[in-house]
């Protein structure tokens, strides 16, 4: 099943951990903040959420 995440840009520090963990669902935008590009496997999204040091990702 696919899960779509939401990134809180105010909390995002642009470390890129989510992109490294789940490149199918996240990119860093021109401001250096994470942005959701689409849904990804539930496990991958949960891993990205867990890897975010700022707690900026929710599903």
Secondary structure in CASP SS format (residue, H / E / C, confidence):
PFRMAT SS
TARGET T0000
AUTHOR 0000-0000-0000
METHOD secondary structure of the structure
MODEL  1
X C 1.00
X E 1.00
X E 1.00
X C 1.00
X C 1.00
X E 1.00
X E 1.00
X C 1.00
X C 1.00
X C 1.00
X C 1.00
X C 1.00
X C 1.00
X C 1.00
X C 1.00
X C 1.00
X H 1.00
X H 1.00
X H 1.00
X H 1.00
X H 1.00
X C 1.00
X C 1.00
X C 1.00
X C 1.00
X E 1.00
X E 1.00
X E 1.00
X C 1.00
X C 1.00
X C 1.00
X C 1.00
X C 1.00
X E 1.00
X E 1.00
X E 1.00
X C 1.00
X C 1.00
X C 1.00
X E 1.00
X E 1.00
X H 1.00
X H 1.00
X H 1.00
X H 1.00
X H 1.00
X H 1.00
X H 1.00
X H 1.00
X H 1.00
X H 1.00
X C 1.00
X C 1.00
X C 1.00
X C 1.00
X C 1.00
X E 1.00
X E 1.00
X C 1.00
END
